[in-house]
Amino acid sequence: MSAVQSVGVAIAVYVIAVLVVGVVATRRATRSPDEYFLAGRGLGTLVLFMALFGTNATSFVLVGIPGRAYTDGIGTFGLNAPIIALGIPLTFWLIGSPARRMAARLGALTPAELYARRFGSRAVGLLLFAFFTLYTVPYMVQAVVGVSVALEQASEGAVAPWQGGLGVVLVSLVYTSLGGMRATAWTNVLQGAVFLVFMTAGFFFISSSLGGLEAATDAVRREAPELLRIERRGLFEPRAWASWGMVISLTVIGFPHMFARIMAARSQRSLRAVCRLYPLALLMLWVPAVLIGVWGAAALPGLERPDAVLPLMAKEHMPALLAPLGVLAVLAAVMSTLDAQLLTLSSMLVRDVLDAFRPQGAHAARNEAATRAGTEAAPGAAADAATEAAGRRDIVAGRAFVVTCAALVYTLAQFWDESVFEISKRAFEGYTTLVPTLFLGVRWRRFNGFGALSSILAGNAVLAWGWSGDMP
C-alpha cells in the first residue's frame, strides 16, 4: 500500500468513526433546544476538558504555528505558549465560571442570549452576535484553508484544495447538525486524542530521523542560525510582544464556541479540573509544533508555503504506518473547532436573531396555549405541547443555519489569500475587544446595558482605527 493510499484509508476510518458518534448522539439531541445546543448542561470533566482543549487546538496550532516557526524561529514559542498556558485557564475561572452559573439561572443557551438576559437588552445580544459572527467566520475560514493545505500535501496533489475543504466541511456538517453539542463534544474526545498522540509521536520520531535533538538543532544552526535567535522586530518588539500577549491570553474566552462549552459544563468541580489540566496539555501540543517548524527550515528549505511544513515533515521523517497521523491530526484539530463554531453560530442565529424578529418565540407560544386552555396560572398539557413544538422549531432552524454557515465559510475559503497565522491573528484581536463586556457583565452588578453597548462599540472602533494604519 502506497503512502497516499494509507492516508486515504486512515481518513476513511476516522470519518466513519466521527459520523457514528454523530448518529449515536442524535437520539438525545432532538429532545430539546437545551439538549441540542448545550448537551443538557451535562458535560463531565473528561468530555468537557477534551471539548475545550480540542476546540481550542485549531489549525492555528498545527498548521499556523509550525509555519510561523519555520520563518520566525524558536521565539514563536515564547510569543504564545507560556502566556496562554496561564492566561486561558484564568479567564475560564474569572469569566467562564460565573457565566456558567448565570446562564443556568437565566435559562440562556448562547453567550449572546446570556448577556441580553443579564442586561434586559435585546440590543446587547444582537450586537454581540454581530461581532461574534464577524470574527468567527474568518477564524472558520482559516481552519478550512489549513486542512486543505494538509490534505493536498499528504495526497501529493491528488486532492485539490477545494476538494479537501469541501470534504471536511461536509463531514463536520453532518454530525454537527445531527447530534448538536453532544455529538461535537463526544467527537472532540476522539479528535483531541488523535492530535495529542500525533504531536507526541511526531516529536520523537522526527527528531530521531534527523539524528536526535542536538543534531536537528545543529542543522538549523548551520542553515538558518537566525531562527535560534530572538530579534526585536515585528511581534518580538517589546510593545508588540506585550500587546500580543494580552490578545492571545484573553481571546479564547471571547470565542463564542468556547464560551458555549463552558456553559455546558456539568458543575464547577468539572470546570476547576479543566483549569488545572489545561496548561500541561497546551505545552504538550506547542513544544513539538514549534520545534518541528524550526527543524523544517533546515530539513526542507525554501518552502513556498511554510504552512505545509508539519504534514511534509511527518511524511518525510515518520514511519510509513504513522505518517497518516499527521494528516489526521490537522483534520481532527480543524473539525473539532469547526463543528463547535458551526453549532454556536447557528444557535445564536436561532436564539438571538430569529427570536428577536419572529412574532412568537417559545415563551409567547407557551402563554398563548395556556390562555386557550383557560389555565393561565397552571398552563398544563396545552402549554407543554406548545413549548415542545417551539423547541422542535428551534432545533430545525438550528440545523438549517448550520448548513448556511458551512456554505458561507467554504465559499470564502476558496478566495481568502492570507496565511493561517495572519487570518487567526485578526480574529483574535477582534475577540479581545469583547472581553471587557464579558468580564464586567458577570462580575460587576452595576454594569448595565448602556455600558455593555458602549464598551463593545468603543473597543471595535479603536481596533478598526488600528487596522487602518492611522494609529500612532
CORQUI-V931604 format. One record per residue. D_LAST is the distance of its C-alpha to the last C-alpha in Angstrom with 2 decimals. Layout:
d_last->D_LAST
d_last->D_LAST
This chain:
d_last->58.53
d_last->55.60
d_last->52.08
d_last->50.93
d_last->53.89
d_last->53.23
d_last->49.65
d_last->51.07
d_last->53.61
d_last->51.09
d_last->48.81
d_last->51.84
d_last->52.99
d_last->49.55
d_last->49.24
d_last->52.74
d_last->51.96
d_last->48.90
d_last->50.79
d_last->53.73
d_last->51.50
d_last->50.15
d_last->53.68
d_last->54.90
d_last->52.13
d_last->52.92
d_last->55.94
d_last->53.97
d_last->50.88
d_last->52.87
d_last->54.12
d_last->51.30
d_last->47.60
d_last->47.06
d_last->48.70
d_last->47.04
d_last->43.44
d_last->43.58
d_last->46.70
d_last->48.44
d_last->45.96
d_last->48.11
d_last->46.10
d_last->47.50
d_last->45.88
d_last->46.40
d_last->45.53
d_last->42.56
d_last->41.18
d_last->41.72
d_last->40.35
d_last->37.07
d_last->36.88
d_last->38.00
d_last->35.59
d_last->32.65
d_last->33.71
d_last->32.60
d_last->32.37
d_last->28.86
d_last->30.84
d_last->33.84
d_last->32.23
d_last->28.44
d_last->28.55
d_last->31.36
d_last->29.60
d_last->26.36
d_last->28.55
d_last->30.37
d_last->27.31
d_last->25.24
d_last->28.19
d_last->29.32
d_last->25.92
d_last->25.62
d_last->28.00
d_last->26.00
d_last->22.90
d_last->24.82
d_last->28.43
d_last->28.74
d_last->25.96
d_last->27.38
d_last->30.93
d_last->30.37
d_last->27.69
d_last->29.47
d_last->32.87
d_last->31.32
d_last->29.71
d_last->33.03
d_last->34.79
d_last->32.46
d_last->31.78
d_last->34.29
d_last->37.33
d_last->37.31
d_last->36.20
d_last->39.27
d_last->41.58
d_last->40.15
d_last->40.37
d_last->44.02
d_last->44.81
d_last->43.27
d_last->44.54
d_last->41.12
d_last->40.98
d_last->37.29
d_last->34.00
d_last->33.19
d_last->36.77
d_last->36.55
d_last->33.73
d_last->35.29
d_last->38.50
d_last->36.89
d_last->35.33
d_last->38.12
d_last->35.60
d_last->35.91
d_last->32.57
d_last->30.82
d_last->32.77
d_last->32.04
d_last->28.27
d_last->28.25
d_last->30.44
d_last->28.15
d_last->25.06
d_last->27.31
d_last->28.66
d_last->25.39
d_last->24.27
d_last->27.81
d_last->28.92
d_last->26.44
d_last->27.34
d_last->30.96
d_last->30.40
d_last->29.17
d_last->32.35
d_last->34.53
d_last->32.79
d_last->33.20
d_last->36.87
d_last->37.59
d_last->36.51
d_last->38.66
d_last->41.69
d_last->41.53
d_last->41.54
d_last->44.25
d_last->46.47
d_last->46.06
d_last->44.87
d_last->47.70
d_last->45.37
d_last->42.85
d_last->39.37
d_last->40.25
d_last->43.47
d_last->42.00
d_last->39.29
d_last->41.93
d_last->44.29
d_last->41.82
d_last->40.73
d_last->44.40
d_last->45.60
d_last->42.82
d_last->43.60
d_last->47.30
d_last->47.33
d_last->44.43
d_last->46.06
d_last->49.43
d_last->48.77
d_last->45.56
d_last->43.85
d_last->46.93
d_last->47.12
d_last->43.47
d_last->43.84
d_last->47.13
d_last->45.87
d_last->42.85
d_last->45.41
d_last->46.73
d_last->43.36
d_last->41.89
d_last->45.01
d_last->44.75
d_last->41.30
d_last->41.88
d_last->45.17
d_last->43.70
d_last->40.78
d_last->43.22
d_last->45.86
d_last->43.41
d_last->42.06
d_last->45.59
d_last->47.10
d_last->44.30
d_last->44.05
d_last->47.86
d_last->48.00
d_last->45.62
d_last->47.92
d_last->46.45
d_last->43.17
d_last->43.57
d_last->44.57
d_last->41.78
d_last->39.19
d_last->40.98
d_last->40.76
d_last->36.98
d_last->37.03
d_last->39.08
d_last->37.39
d_last->33.70
d_last->33.23
d_last->29.43
d_last->29.59
d_last->31.13
d_last->28.32
d_last->24.86
d_last->22.33
d_last->18.82
d_last->17.05
d_last->15.56
d_last->16.34
d_last->18.27
d_last->15.49
d_last->15.95
d_last->12.76
d_last->13.03
d_last->16.76
d_last->16.60
d_last->14.48
d_last->16.89
d_last->19.77
d_last->19.13
d_last->18.93
d_last->22.05
d_last->24.06
d_last->23.45
d_last->23.48
d_last->27.23
d_last->28.43
d_last->26.39
d_last->28.46
d_last->31.09
d_last->33.68
d_last->33.31
d_last->33.38
d_last->36.54
d_last->38.22
d_last->37.70
d_last->39.28
d_last->42.21
d_last->42.97
d_last->46.55
d_last->45.90
d_last->43.64
d_last->45.63
d_last->44.63
d_last->40.94
d_last->41.26
d_last->42.97
d_last->40.20
d_last->37.59
d_last->39.76
d_last->40.30
d_last->36.78
d_last->35.29
d_last->38.29
d_last->38.29
d_last->34.61
d_last->35.14
d_last->38.26
d_last->36.23
d_last->33.10
d_last->34.88
d_last->36.99
d_last->34.21
d_last->32.03
d_last->35.02
d_last->36.62
d_last->33.47
d_last->33.28
d_last->37.03
d_last->36.74
d_last->34.70
d_last->37.88
d_last->40.45
d_last->39.00
d_last->36.87
d_last->35.25
d_last->34.82
d_last->33.26
d_last->32.20
d_last->31.25
d_last->31.50
d_last->35.26
d_last->35.68
d_last->37.09
d_last->39.89
d_last->40.72
d_last->41.05
d_last->43.21
d_last->45.37
d_last->45.87
d_last->46.28
d_last->47.76
d_last->51.43
d_last->52.31
d_last->53.28
d_last->49.94
d_last->47.60
d_last->47.58
d_last->45.95
d_last->42.69
d_last->42.63
d_last->43.90
d_last->41.16
d_last->38.41
d_last->40.53
d_last->41.04
d_last->37.38
d_last->36.39
d_last->39.27
d_last->38.90
d_last->35.45
d_last->36.14
d_last->39.21
d_last->37.43
d_last->34.64
d_last->37.24
d_last->39.28
d_last->36.52
d_last->35.06
d_last->38.63
d_last->39.49
d_last->36.57
d_last->37.64
d_last->41.12
d_last->40.51
d_last->37.41
d_last->37.66
d_last->41.32
d_last->42.65
d_last->40.43
d_last->41.94
d_last->45.49
d_last->48.19
d_last->49.49
d_last->47.70
d_last->49.71
d_last->50.18
d_last->51.42
d_last->53.88
d_last->55.19
d_last->55.85
d_last->57.52
d_last->59.79
d_last->60.73
d_last->61.71
d_last->63.88
d_last->65.60
d_last->66.30
d_last->64.84
d_last->61.69
d_last->61.99
d_last->62.75
d_last->61.41
d_last->63.41
d_last->63.89
d_last->62.76
d_last->59.37
d_last->59.06
d_last->59.84
d_last->57.27
d_last->54.61
d_last->55.58
d_last->55.45
d_last->51.97
d_last->50.89
d_last->52.36
d_last->50.51
d_last->47.20
d_last->48.02
d_last->49.02
d_last->45.86
d_last->43.79
d_last->45.49
d_last->44.92
d_last->41.20
d_last->41.04
d_last->42.47
d_last->40.04
d_last->36.96
d_last->38.41
d_last->39.05
d_last->35.53
d_last->33.96
d_last->36.43
d_last->35.83
d_last->32.05
d_last->32.60
d_last->34.52
d_last->31.60
d_last->28.46
d_last->27.40
d_last->24.90
d_last->25.74
d_last->26.88
d_last->24.11
d_last->21.30
d_last->23.07
d_last->23.53
d_last->19.95
d_last->18.74
d_last->21.69
d_last->21.05
d_last->17.52
d_last->19.17
d_last->22.10
d_last->20.09
d_last->18.96
d_last->22.73
d_last->23.63
d_last->23.23
d_last->25.74
d_last->27.99
d_last->28.11
d_last->28.59
d_last->31.02
d_last->33.47
d_last->32.89
d_last->32.61
d_last->35.53
d_last->34.01
d_last->31.03
d_last->31.94
d_last->31.34
d_last->29.14
d_last->26.87
d_last->26.86
d_last->25.99
d_last->23.18
d_last->21.72
d_last->21.94
d_last->20.50
d_last->17.58
d_last->16.66
d_last->16.93
d_last->15.02
d_last->11.91
d_last->12.78
d_last->13.35
d_last->10.00
d_last->8.52
d_last->11.44
d_last->10.96
d_last->8.11
d_last->6.37
d_last->3.83
d_last->0.00
